[in-house]
């Protein structure tokens, strides 16, 4: 509810009795906020459609060197990171199970689709970097499937289920605003939401050893710096992720500017390439 609406509601509930102080009805009192509550109301979560679009552009700048994330449904290649094919709007991988889950969902919703015939091969290569049973034919059919709104919707839904929703939920539980929510999201996109040494769970655990999140009475900036430090350690464990610019010249830039709400305009660099979101 906007402030102007609140004032109207309060004013309507005020009854002036001659010689007596103003008295607010219980209904009107319920609309009043403490300064702290009003401040919190100003913070827009990453679930907001515009904020979510910004998050997708930021991820795409790192994953695809482009802000046009909606053009990435058709993207597929092997980036030699040991995960087989990386594809789609969030980098679903044939070697990590999330691509298999995606194609299974697509087959459930649209039996006989162009990718359904690759399910046996995807099950066999899961956990490896193998292309056996996939190859150029699979790449071509992936691009064909990407023209199908049902496949795009499946990608959106799996992105949210596996990556976006868990990240935002945990970040909100930790008392983090949009920047912190994005930092968690980008981490789960790259490292997965597991508990092994370099996964999101371990990165967060290591950050908690250094600083408390706001939900535990800690300072948000201090905690996010600790989290980004822990993430950089994890990134450097793997050659394919050793370039930490998506932290150093992107997220850390926003943090140093105090832009905890991730409000545009935003200017950053990834792998040396400059990007900007004006609104």
N, C-alpha and C positions, 0 to 999 in steps of 0.2 A: 504494500500500500504506500503510495506517495505521501510525502509530508503534507501537501495541500489537502489531500483527502483526510488525513488524520486530524488536521485542524478543523475541518468541516465537521467531522464526526464528534470531536470534543466539544466544539462550540454548540452543536445541536443538543448535546447532553447537559449543558450547563443551565442550571436553574437559579435565578437570582431572587432571593427572598429579601424583602425590605429590611434593612438593618442587619442582615445576616451575611456571613461570608459566602463566597461562591461554593457550591457543592456539586461535585460531579457524580453522575450516576455510576453504578458499578460497571455498566456496559462501557461507558465512556472511559472509565479508569483503565479498563482492560486494553484500550488502544494506546495508552500512554507508554512511552519507553524510557528507560534510563539512558543516559548518554552512551554507555557502553553498548547497550542493545542496539541503539540507533546506528552506532559505528559498524557493528557487525552486519547489520542489515544492508550496508552499502557494499559489502563484499560479494561479488558474483562468482558462484562456483563454476568449475569447468564444464558442468552439465549444461550451462546456458548455451544455446545453439551457436551464438556468435563466438563465445569463448572456445567452444569445442572446435569450431572451424579454424580458429587461430592455432589451437593445439595441433590440429592435423597439418596445417601449413608448416609449422615448426618442425614436426617430425619429417615431413616430406622434404624439407630443405636438407635434412641430414641423410635421409634414406635414398632420395632420388634427385638431389640437387635442383629441386624445383618447388615452388609454392603451390603448383597446380596439382594438389593431391587427388583430385577427382579424375585425373588422367592416368592414375596409377593402377586402376583395377586390372589393366591388361599387362602390367609390368611383370616380367619373369626373366631371371638370369641366375647363373651360378656365380657368386662373388668370391668363391674360393675361401670360404670361412669354415669349411668342414660341415656345413649344414645342408648340403645339396642345393636344390633350387630355392631361391628367395623370390617371392612373388606377391603381387597385390598391394593394396593400400597400406598394409602394415608390415609387410615382409614375412608372410607365411612361409614356413620352410618345410621342404619335403623330408628333411632329416630330423625334425624335432616334434612331429606329431600334429602341429597346428594346421598344416596344409591338409593332412589327411582328414582331420575333423571338419575342416571347411568343405572339402569335396564330398564327404559323407552327408553333411547337412544339405548341400546343394542337391545331392541325389535323392534324399528323402523328400525334399520339396518339389523336385522336378525329375522324376524317374526317367532314365534313358537319355539324360542330357549328354552333351559332347564329352564331358570329363568322367562320366560314370565308369566307363570301360577301363580307366586307369586305377581304379580303387585297389585291385589286387597288387599292382606294382607299387603303389604308394604304401601299402601295408608292408611289403617286403623291404622297401628301402628305408622305412622309418628307423631312425637311430643311426643312419649312415649318411655318407655324402654321395651314394651311388645314384646313377641315372638309369639303371637297368629297367627296361620296360617303359621308360618315359622318353627322353630325348627330344629331337626336333618336332616330332609329331605332337607330343604333349605340349610343347611350347606354342605351337600353332593353334592347337585346340584351346589352350588357356586364353589366348587372345580372342578367339571366337566366342568363348563363354563370357568374356568380359563385356560383350555387347548386350548380354542378356540382363535385364533388370533384376531377375530372380537371383542371378549370381552376384550382382552388385549388392543386393540386399543381404545375401548370405555373408559376404565379406564384412559388411557393416555390422551385422549382428555378432559375428565371431570376434571382430575387433572389440566390441563393447563387452562381450561376455568374458573373454580371456584377458584382455589388457586394460581397456579404459575403465570399466566399472570397478574392478578390484582396486585399481590405482587411486581413483577418486575417493572411493569409500574409505580406504586406509588413510589417505591424506587428510580427509575431513575428520576422521577419528583422532588423528594426531594434532588437530587444530590448525592445519595449514590452509592457506588461501590458494588462489588460482595458480600462482607460480609454483608453490610446493606441490600442488596436485599434478601440475604438468611434469615436474621433476620426477615424481613417482611414475607417472605414465610412460615417459620416455625411457626410464630405467627398465620397466617391465617389458617394453617393446624390444629393447636390445638384449637384456639379460634373462628374461623370463621370470615368472612369479614362483620360483621354487625356493629351496633352502640350501642348495649346494654353495660352494665357496663364493662364486661370482654372481649368484642370483640376487633378485631384489630382496628376498628375505634376509640374506646374509649382509647385504649392503646396509639395509636399514638397521639391523642388529648392531653392526659395527659403528654406525652413526650414533646410536643410542648410548654407546659406551663413552662417547665424547661429549654429548650434549643432550639436554632434555627437550622434547617437543613442547609446543605451547599447551597441549592437553595435560602435560605434567608440570606446568608452571614455568617452562623454559621460554627463552627468547626465540622467535621465529627465524630471524636472520642468522643467529648463532647456530641453531640446529640445522638449517638448510646448508650452511657452509660446511658443517660436519658431514652432512649427507653427501654433498657433492664431492668432498674429499674422499669419502669412502667409495663412492662410485668410480672415481678416477683410478683408485688402486685396482679395482676389479677390471676396469677397461684395459689397463696396462698388462694384465695377465694374459691377454690374447692379442696376437699380432694383428688380426683383422679389426680389432677395436682399439688399438693402441693410440690412435689419433684422438685426443680428448677435446678437440675444439668444440664439439657440441655442448660441452660443459664450460670450457674456458672462455670461449668468445661468443657464447650464446646465453645459456642459463645464468652463468656467473655475472655476465654483463647486466642482466635484468635485476639480479639480486643486489649488486653493488649500487645500482641506481635506486634501490628501495622500491622497485615496482613489483610488490608482492601480489598485486591484483592482476598482473600481466596485461596491463592496459596499453593499447597502441597510442601513439606510434611506437613501433619496435624496430630496432636496427641491430643486426647481429651478423656474424660470419660463421660458416661451417666449412672446414677444410679449405679455408682461405677465400671462399666465395661469399660475397656480400649479399644480404637479403634485407628486405624492409617490408613491414606491414604498416600502412598509414592509418587505417581505421578498422 
